[in-house]
Amino acid sequence: MKVVIVGGGAGGISTASNIRKLDNDIEITVLTRDNKVAYSPCAIPYVLAGVIETFDDIVMRTPEDYKNKNIEVITEVEVTAVDSDKKTVTYEREGKETVMDYDKLVLATGGNPFVPPMQGVDLDGVFKIRNIADGIKVQEAMKDAKSAIVTGAGLIGIEIAFALKNQGLDVILSEMMPQIVPRSLDKDMSDILVKYLEMEGIKVVLGKPITRLIGDGKVERACFGDEEVYDADMVIMATGVRPELELAKMAGCNTGRWAIIVNDRMETSVDDIYAVGDCVESRDLILGSNTISHLGTTAVRQSKTLARTICGKKSKFNPVLNSMVSKVGKLEFGAVGYTTGFAMQNQIRPVVQKVQALTRARYYPNAKPMDIKVICDGNGTIIGCQIIAEERVAERIDTMTLAITEGLTCFDLSNMEFAYAPPVSMVTDPLILAVEEVSKKFN
């Protein structure tokens, strides 16, 4: 059997590796337009910040490494056609066109950075960041820059803004919404993060999209609305990604509101064509409807399911909650499930409680404040959690991910056993404090 995988990101390369773990005989070919594989784009901001020394440090495997596993990785190619009737893919490399047949085809085409249509986006000094090549361009431009604007205050935008500030640039972080990280945090929680960023010297501009960029060949200024103008030697467009669907549509795969429709075995509507990663829609655990989950963790989980499917083993991809965590400077922030606003948009009347606790016993040195927000539905079932602190956020977000997945109520969680030692927690864990408080709102 011959498996061809289009895309060398987390979804594609992990699918190849997981198939090989299950079967030594399947012929596997990965086609990617990138010149590197097996790296985490999430690490790019930390290279720019100087926390990780070089981009080479975030590349975990080379095409030669995969060749030793009997996986062929062909880099710097552009796949131009898919024929699902003849079961072929066509790609171009160094001016030469090649037609390759397949028995099973995996579309792991990911997404393309979304750049809002506006005057000046084609000027020199305007960048997007999706891969290492983009990161290298930004790194070079930083050497001669004194000021930068990052537009789009999702995770990558915030991390990039902090990285540039860490390297000595004057930085403005802009977001067209009235808050940062709007998909994962409520405004009162995001305000804590904004306060920290501003304390670190980053100017945050909210509710005002960039309307045009000005410069003579190279960007010099950015206009917000009709009035505000800020100088900038470079502008980073961190305005999200859009799934790359051209090949899926060419192959006849059904697409939904955002991306390719797949079942829980990662099968598309076309026989012997599968899809994983940013280019597919996932099932939302709480509502049961389709959603998008542009997270590397989701892509890797999907790749394990798909590998088992292709190898003829029982498999099922579970619905998503889009749990996330990040760190900028000293501050960690994470979230899982629904925000208060998103719950209300979906006709769920949320019951909410926010508490402040400590990361360690209050008498233990260097205990840090921890802000926790818990969101329940009208029955007390936990549907969301947001946490901000200087330490130990990730493990508590993981705990709440498990609680929501298992359908626990705030009453269930408040009676559960948690480990304790003064250096790592309060005797009553901050999560327990939060769910005990929200439980009081129910009779």
Helices and strands as residue ranges (DSSP letters): E 2-6, H 10-22, E 27-31, G 41-43, H 44-48, G 55-58, H 63-67, E 71-74, E 78-83, E 88-93, E 96-101, E 104-107, E 111-113, E 126-128, H 132-142, E 147-151, H 155-166, E 170-175, H 187-199, E 203-206, E 210-215, E 219-224, E 228-231, E 234-237, E 241-243, H 246-251, E 273-275, G 277-279, E 282-283, E 290-291, H 296-310, E 324-328, E 331-337, H 340-345, E 351-358, E 369-376, E 382-389, H 394-405, H 410-414, H 430-439
